[in-house]
Amino acid sequence: MYKIFYEQRALIFPNIDEKTLVLDATAQELETYEAQKIHNFFRQWLVTPLDEDVVIDHLTPEVLSAALCQTFVMAPAAGGVVLHDGQFAAIERHGIPDLPKGHLEEGEKAVDAAVREVQEETGLQQLSVVRQLPSSWHCYFYEDEWRLKQTSWFLMETPDASSLQPQQDEDITEVVFLGPSDLDWFLKNTYRSLADTLGLDLHQLLTDN
């Protein structure tokens, strides 16, 4: 299943695996008409004040890839779930609890960007990458264009939680470690794209630790 989030609502593609998407694709001639229809729908959905999710279950990965490329500028990002002593590192930005993340620099690998962004946003320097987690996808309007951010998430561990320092020039006001008793609060108050994508993993990780 593939989901794209915009604020608190989602487009849900139950028959699409994100691994089948090719986001530098150009539609083939027979797919162009269908891709254009989906592109037009995307543009309407983005500016319509609907609260409910929309399920689309009839697309091929090729048509969806082409429609996404017509609609959005891709903005790849990466971030980390950092564990220490049965807790995970969270930040607060603009009053919203979140996980540390940021955009990839040109030519940068997602895992390298994830480590760099966690270090910059939290002050944590001793990080070990354990494995990759599911990616989250959300869209936003910036500089007169719609952008689609794929955030590649990585599970990390740190032996030292004493160096927490929020990156204030990125509007981060707090960095804390949260435990199992804080998790429901965090998931309720963070972005839906993050809660839906990583909620089960976070529950499992904190239970295991």
C-alpha positions in Angstrom: 0.0 0.0 0.0 1.2 3.5 -0.9 0.0 6.7 0.8 0.6 10.4 0.1 -0.3 12.8 2.9 -1.4 16.4 2.8 -1.9 17.9 6.2 -4.3 15.5 7.9 -5.7 13.7 4.9 -4.3 11.1 2.6 -4.5 9.6 -0.9 -4.4 5.9 -0.5 -3.3 3.5 -3.3 -3.9 0.0 -1.9 -2.6 -1.9 -5.0 0.6 0.1 -5.3 4.0 -0.7 -3.7 6.2 2.4 -3.5 9.1 0.3 -4.7 7.4 0.0 -8.1 7.3 3.8 -8.6 9.8 5.4 -11.0 9.7 9.1 -10.2 11.8 10.2 -13.1 9.4 8.4 -15.5 7.8 9.8 -18.6 4.4 8.4 -19.6 4.3 6.2 -22.6 1.9 7.2 -25.3 -0.9 4.8 -24.2 -0.6 6.0 -20.6 -0.5 9.7 -21.2 -4.2 10.3 -21.2 -4.8 8.4 -18.0 -1.8 10.1 -16.3 -3.2 13.5 -17.3 -6.6 12.6 -15.7 -4.9 11.6 -12.5 -2.7 14.7 -12.6 -5.9 16.9 -12.9 -7.4 15.1 -10.0 -4.3 15.6 -7.9 -4.4 19.3 -8.5 -8.1 19.5 -7.6 -7.6 17.4 -4.4 -4.8 19.6 -3.2 -6.9 22.7 -3.2 -10.2 21.2 -2.0 -10.9 21.5 1.7 -11.8 17.9 2.3 -11.3 16.1 5.5 -11.7 12.5 4.4 -9.2 10.2 2.7 -9.5 9.2 -0.9 -8.8 5.6 -2.0 -7.7 5.0 -5.6 -7.3 1.3 -6.5 -7.3 1.2 -10.3 -3.9 2.6 -11.3 -0.8 0.9 -12.6 2.6 2.0 -11.1 3.5 3.4 -14.5 0.5 5.7 -14.7 0.8 6.8 -11.1 4.5 7.5 -11.5 3.9 9.7 -14.6 1.1 11.6 -12.8 3.2 12.2 -9.8 6.0 13.6 -11.9 3.6 15.9 -13.7 2.2 17.2 -10.4 5.1 17.5 -8.0 8.7 18.5 -7.8 10.4 15.7 -5.9 12.0 16.8 -2.5 13.8 13.7 -1.1 14.6 13.8 2.6 15.9 11.5 5.3 15.7 11.2 9.1 16.2 9.0 12.1 14.5 7.2 14.9 17.3 7.3 17.6 17.0 4.8 20.5 18.8 5.1 23.8 18.0 3.1 26.9 14.4 2.2 25.8 13.6 5.7 24.7 13.6 7.6 21.4 14.8 11.1 20.5 12.1 13.6 19.5 12.3 17.3 18.6 9.8 20.1 18.9 9.5 22.5 15.9 6.8 25.2 15.7 5.2 23.6 18.7 4.7 20.2 17.1 6.5 17.1 18.3 8.5 15.5 15.4 11.5 13.3 14.6 14.8 14.8 13.3 14.9 14.9 9.5 15.9 17.1 6.6 16.5 17.3 2.8 19.2 15.5 1.0 22.1 17.5 -0.4 23.0 17.1 -4.0 24.6 13.7 -4.6 24.1 12.6 -0.9 22.9 9.2 0.0 19.7 8.9 2.1 21.5 7.1 5.0 24.2 9.8 5.1 21.7 12.6 5.0 19.8 10.9 7.9 22.8 10.8 10.1 23.8 14.3 9.2 20.4 15.7 9.9 20.0 13.9 13.2 23.4 15.2 14.3 22.6 18.8 13.3 19.0 18.9 14.7 19.6 17.1 18.0 23.3 17.5 18.9 23.7 13.7 19.1 27.0 12.8 17.5 27.6 9.1 18.3 25.1 7.4 16.0 25.0 3.8 14.7 22.6 3.0 11.9 20.7 -0.3 12.6 18.4 -0.6 9.6 16.0 1.2 7.3 12.4 1.8 8.3 9.4 2.6 6.0 9.4 5.8 4.1 6.8 8.6 4.6 5.4 10.7 1.8 3.8 14.1 2.1 3.2 17.1 -0.1 3.3 20.8 0.5 3.2 24.1 -1.5 6.5 26.1 -1.6 7.8 28.8 -3.8 4.8 28.6 -6.2 5.1 24.8 -6.8 3.8 21.6 -5.2 6.5 19.4 -3.8 6.4 15.7 -2.8 8.7 14.8 0.1 9.8 11.2 0.4 11.4 10.9 3.8 13.6 7.8 4.1 13.7 6.8 7.8 16.5 4.9 9.5 16.6 3.2 12.9 19.7 4.4 14.9 21.2 3.9 18.3 23.3 6.1 20.4 25.3 5.3 23.6 25.3 8.9 24.8 22.2 11.0 25.4 24.0 13.9 27.2 24.8 16.1 24.2 21.2 17.2 23.3 21.2 20.6 21.6 18.3 21.8 19.5 19.2 23.4 16.2 17.6 26.8 16.8 18.3 28.2 13.4 15.9 25.5 12.1 13.3 26.6 14.6 13.8 23.6 16.8 13.1 24.6 20.4 13.5 21.3 22.3 15.2 17.9 22.0 14.1 15.2 24.4 14.1 11.4 24.8 10.6 10.0 25.2 9.7 6.6 26.6 6.8 4.1 26.2 4.5 6.2 28.4 5.0 9.2 26.1 4.4 7.4 22.8 0.6 7.8 22.5 0.9 11.5 23.2 3.6 11.8 20.6 1.7 10.0 17.9 -1.5 11.9 18.6 0.2 15.3 18.3 2.8 14.8 15.6 2.1 14.9 11.9 -0.2 12.2 10.6 2.2 11.2 7.8 4.7 10.3 10.5 2.2 8.7 12.9 0.7 6.5 10.2 4.0 5.4 8.8 6.1 4.8 11.9 3.5 4.3 14.7 3.6 0.5 14.7 7.4 0.4 14.4 7.8 2.8 17.3 5.4 0.7 19.5 7.3 -2.4 18.6 10.7 -0.8 19.2 9.9 0.5 22.6 8.2 -2.7 23.6 11.3 -4.7 22.6 13.6 -2.3 24.5 
